[in-house]
Amino acid sequence: MVDVLVIGGGIAGCTTAWYLASEGVDVILLEKGELNGLASGSNAGSLHAQIQHEPYVEYGANWSKRFLPALSFYAYSIDLWLKAESALQADLEVSLDGGLIVAETGQQMRNIESKAELEQQAGLATVLLDGAALREVAPYISQDMCGGALCPLEGKANPLVAAPAFARAAKGLGGKILSGHEVLNIRRRKNEFVVETSNGTFQARRIVNAAGINAGVLAAMVGGKLPIQAFPIQLSVTEPVAPVVRHLVYSAESMLTLKQTRAGTILIGGGWPAISDRNGRAQVSAESLSRNLAVALRVVPSLADVNIVRSWAAVVNGTRDWLPIIGELNCAPGFFMNYVPWMGFTGGPAGGRIVASLVQGKAPPVDFDLTPFSP
Ligand SMILES: Cc1cc2nc3c(=O)[nH]c(=O)nc-3n(C[C@H](O)[C@H](O)[C@H](O)COP(=O)(O)OP(=O)(O)OC[C@H]3O[C@@H](n4cnc5c(N)ncnc54)[C@H](O)[C@@H]3O)c2cc1C
């Protein structure tokens, strides 16, 4: 019988296992495939702290107000990203040079301004930039951009190394990390759970569901019904070039995230839709690729001669309201959710830290209200 069984070996599961192991809790993590094999190892590595521009424009002010509590969650997570590097003694390539959203028209600038106002109310130090200030902060941005806003808290980390580093550290503290264990069924028996996997049966006092897009299926095994969404999206990476892009760059014109990695490559994404093939596998859409690159070049024209070396598709986990789902299921005491949609890479350490406390019956070490995230 294990104290806590964590299901899912992405960033949510690996951070949870590490925080638990570092508090001396007996923990086993079960991963059906390979560790970091899905979204957590295929994402763009952006550390987001601001309200994302597309849902802000699409869903409007009421949505934004409901989303505001999540800003404290992401800010907390970014602080934990910084601390994790020294705690894990691992280079996660965390850097926080700021997130820069740029506008091409007066209307886009007005959207950025009203969004910044909400962010400032929530305590985020978003700085508005006119054209001249934008050119000073980021001379690599096109002259056609008339202004923007800088969110100093934002940055990036390396998704290829992050979750595995948390898993390694959890293992070093006595946690068990088991790949190739697909959870097939969960039964409740008195004060424990019996978990059947493709590789044997486990008994656990408590469970953390960190199964990403599969979290709804696992919650349903204990009677939970959760609004889990999944969308295939895509990303591209260029050949390495000399340092040119300092910030995490967004556009208010169209979906874009653009950043330069430490290796010098430029990651270009922003949530452009990929295609699901006949077998349900995500495949790159040529149309999304060309539209994504077009907006990238409008914003950073000097990339015109840089070659794309790879594009890939992966499935992002979502919820309609964009809010994390964190906490215990009412219908199944002892069964906890750690589900951070859309920006789950950013939110990984916060989700892991908070759930590790909740599972132990302790108050999480945060000064913000977790009620909006309750399952
Ligand atoms: C292309 C792309 C770009 C993105 N860019 C960013 C970004 O820049 N910044 C950001 O913050 N977020 C980004 N995201 C979102 C982010 O990657 C995800 O929200 C986050 O990785 C989710 O982490 P997770 O651990 O919950 O899920 P996952 O990484 O999907 O891990 C869940 C794990 O659970 C395992 N599992 C599922 N079912 C079972 C089962 N029955 N038994 C055992 N194991 C099981 C899966 O195999 C998987 O390994 C992006 C996503 C994509 C797809």
The ligand as an ORCA input file, in Angstrom:
! r2SCAN-3c Opt
* xyz 0 1
  C       2.132     22.405    -28.965
  C       1.878     22.849    -27.539
  C       2.445     24.031    -27.078
  C       2.216     24.442    -25.756
  N       2.888     25.542    -25.307
  C       2.818     25.854    -23.986
  C       3.626     26.901    -23.474
  O       4.422     27.503    -24.188
  N       3.497     27.212    -22.160
  C       2.632     26.558    -21.341
  O       2.538     26.912    -20.164
  N       1.893     25.526    -21.788
  C       1.976     25.150    -23.090
  N       1.249     24.109    -23.572
  C       0.354     23.386    -22.656
  C       1.129     22.431    -21.771
  O       2.073     21.721    -22.528
  C       0.178     21.473    -21.067
  O      -0.891     22.193    -20.483
  C       0.911     20.704    -19.965
  O       2.066     20.098    -20.480
  C      -0.003     19.661    -19.344
  O       0.782     18.898    -18.476
  P       0.215     17.586    -17.808
  O       1.308     16.972    -17.038
  O      -1.061     17.902    -17.134
  O      -0.201     16.671    -19.065
  P       0.717     15.748    -20.029
  O       2.016     16.348    -20.336
  O      -0.179     15.382    -21.168
  O       0.985     14.470    -19.137
  C      -0.060     13.599    -18.791
  C       0.550     12.207    -18.744
  O      -0.430     11.306    -18.241
  C      -0.245     10.061    -18.878
  N      -1.469      9.286    -18.777
  C      -2.683      9.568    -19.332
  N      -3.560      8.591    -19.042
  C      -2.896      7.686    -18.272
  C      -3.266      6.450    -17.674
  N      -4.502      5.947    -17.830
  N      -2.357      5.789    -16.964
  C      -1.091      6.280    -16.804
  N      -0.677      7.444    -17.369
  C      -1.572      8.121    -18.092
  C       0.071     10.474    -20.333
  O       0.715      9.425    -21.034
  C       0.950     11.702    -20.128
  O       2.316     11.400    -20.140
  C       1.409     23.678    -24.893
  C       0.827     22.491    -25.367
  C       1.065     22.068    -26.660
  C       0.458     20.775    -27.143
*
